[in-house]
């Protein structure tokens, strides 16, 4: 009989288009044992729960069906079945990670975080109550945050381009 965790375990694997063989190899268990977990035949031990939550980037609360949010260490998993959309989100994530490593990226990181927080809080508000009236003050705050984020991104890109031109110019003087 399938229980909450077994349905969730199976759906996490399927959402990502992974085979039982691949997941079992990655997690260091047999494919038969993974199948038993997914079908509710066996209950996983604590060490497996920790590994599988880390593997899929979800909390144990989500794994056991105690919450619907797929959160893990303040990260949120966004299911993107469309490969193009998933690629765009991964590229954006890589860009923000790269900017996060840059010395002069602090203003952009702050602007990006504020923009995303406002965007997602509005999206969550709409999901919770899709019939609620629009909040013009929220829309204005979101637009301001978006404008600040784009201004910082442009400033950083312009600075990088100017730095590259200066580097190219140095070679011409030799």
N, C-alpha and C positions, 0 to 999 in steps of 0.2 A: 504494500500500500504506500502510495506516495505521500510524503509529508511536506511541509512548507519548504524546508531547506533543499529537499531533493528536486522539487520543481524549480526553485530558484537556481540551483547549481546547474541543472540542465539548460535553463533558459540563458544563463550567463554565457555558457559555451556556445549555444546556437546563435545568440545575438552577434557574436564575434566571428561566426562562420568557422569555428574550430572543430576538428574531429576529436573523438574520445581518445584516439591514439596519441595525437599531438599533446593534448592537455595532460593525459596520464604520464607521458614522457617528461613533460615540463615540470610536473609536480612530484615526480619520482615515485609513482605508484603504478600498479598494473592496470591495464585497461579494464579488466574484469572487476576490480575493486571500484574504479570510478563508475562503472555501469551500476554496480550495487548501490553506491551512494545516490546516483541519479534516479534510481528506481525505488529508493526507500527500503531496500532489502537490508542494508547495513547502515548504522549510524557512524558518522565520522568521529575520529578522536580529535582532541583539542589541537594537536600539532598540525593536523590536516586543515582544520578550520582556519588557523592562522595563515598557513601557506596559501590556501585557496583565496582568502580575502585579500592578501597581498597580490596574488597573481591577477585577480580581476579588478583590483582597486576599489573594493567595496568594504563597508563596515561589517562586523560580525552581526550587528543588529539587523542590517539588511539581509545578510545571508540566512538568518534564522526567521525572517519575516516579521520582525518587530517594528520595522519602519519601511516606508516606501521609497525613501531617499537613498540613492546609491552613493553615499558619501564616505570618504576616507581621508582623514587628516585634512579637513577643510577643502578637499578637492571634490568636484562633482563630476560624475560620469554622465556624459550626454550621449545617448544612443543615436547614432547616425547611420541608418541602413544604406543611405545613398553614398556611394564611394566618392563622388565628386565633393559632396559636402564634408565628408569625413576628411578628405585630403585638404580642403580649405581650412578646416578647424585645426588640423595638425600643423599646417604651415603657419597659421596665426600663433599657435602655441609655441612653435619653434622660434618664431620671430620674437615673441615676448620673452622667451627664455634667453635668447641671444642679447636682447636689449637689457635684460636683467643683469647680465654679466658685464655690461659696458659701464665704465666709470661715469660717463656723462649721461646715463640713461635714467637717473633718478626721477626727474620731472616727468618723463614719459611713463615710467612705471607707475607713478602716483596717479597720473591722468588716466592711464589705462585701467587701473584698479577701480577708480571712482566711476568711470564710464561703465565698466562691466557690472559693478555693484548696482548702479542705478538701472541699467538695462534689465538685469536678472530680477531685481526686486519688483520691477513693473511687470515682467513676464509672470512671475509667481503670483502677483496680485491678480492679474487677469485670469490665470489658471484657477485660482481659488474661487473667484467670483466673476465669471465671464460676462455677467449681466450688470455689473456695477457701472455706474456712470464714469466717463473718462475724467481723469484728474489733470486739468490743464497745467497746474503748477508742477506736476510730476513731469509732464511732457517737456516743459520749458527747462527743468533741471536736467533732464536727459539730453536735450539738445545742447545745453551749455557744456555738459560733461563731454559730449561727443566733439564739440568744437575745440575744447581744450586738448583733448586727446589728439585730434588731427593736427592741431597747431604744433604740439610738441613733437609729433612724428615727423612733420615737415621740417621743423627746425633741426632735428637730429639728422635727417636725410640731407638737408642742405649743408650742415656742418661736415658730414662725411664726404659729400661731393667736393666741397671746398678744400678739404684736407687732401683728397685724391688729386685735385688740380694742382695744389701746391707741391705735392710730391712729384707730379709729372713735370711741373715747371722747374724744379730743382735739377732734373736730369738735362733739361734743355740748356741750362746755363753752363754746363761742363764743356 
